[in-house]
Amino acid sequence: MAAMKPRTGDGPMEVVREQRKLVMRIPTDGGGRLVVELNDEEAQELKDALDGVIKVA
């Protein structure tokens, strides 16, 4: 039987490239991770959208 590991949202947000896509893992409240797959175009659109709302200190 496989060991049971607790699912927690602890840990950093991470993005890795897998072949022709980017995989982003975001820790969530209540445990677990939100996993989002993006291609390069979608990642650029996300970056542009975030740049429009983030204040640079």
C-alpha positions in Angstrom: 0.0 0.0 0.0 1.3 3.4 -0.8 2.2 5.9 2.0 -0.4 8.5 2.6 1.0 12.0 2.3 -0.9 15.0 3.6 -2.0 17.5 0.9 -1.2 21.0 1.9 -1.0 24.2 0.1 2.4 24.9 1.7 5.3 25.5 -0.6 6.2 28.0 -3.3 4.4 28.7 -6.5 6.3 27.1 -9.3 6.4 27.0 -13.1 8.2 24.4 -15.2 8.5 23.9 -18.9 7.3 20.5 -20.1 7.8 20.0 -23.9 5.7 22.7 -25.6 3.7 23.9 -22.5 4.3 25.6 -19.2 2.9 24.0 -16.0 2.1 26.4 -13.2 1.4 25.0 -9.7 -0.2 27.4 -7.2 -0.7 26.5 -3.5 -4.4 26.9 -2.5 -6.2 27.6 0.8 -7.5 24.5 2.3 -4.7 22.3 0.9 -3.8 21.1 -2.5 -2.5 22.9 -5.5 -4.1 24.5 -8.5 -2.4 23.2 -11.6 -2.6 25.3 -14.8 -1.2 24.4 -18.2 -0.3 27.3 -20.5 1.3 27.6 -23.9 3.7 30.5 -24.5 1.0 32.8 -26.0 -1.3 32.3 -23.0 1.6 32.9 -20.6 2.4 36.2 -22.3 -1.3 37.2 -22.1 -1.3 36.4 -18.3 1.9 38.4 -17.8 0.4 41.4 -19.7 -2.8 41.2 -17.6 -0.8 41.0 -14.3 1.5 43.8 -15.4 -1.5 46.0 -15.8 -2.7 45.6 -12.2 0.5 45.1 -10.1 2.1 48.2 -8.6 5.9 48.1 -8.7 7.4 49.4 -5.4 
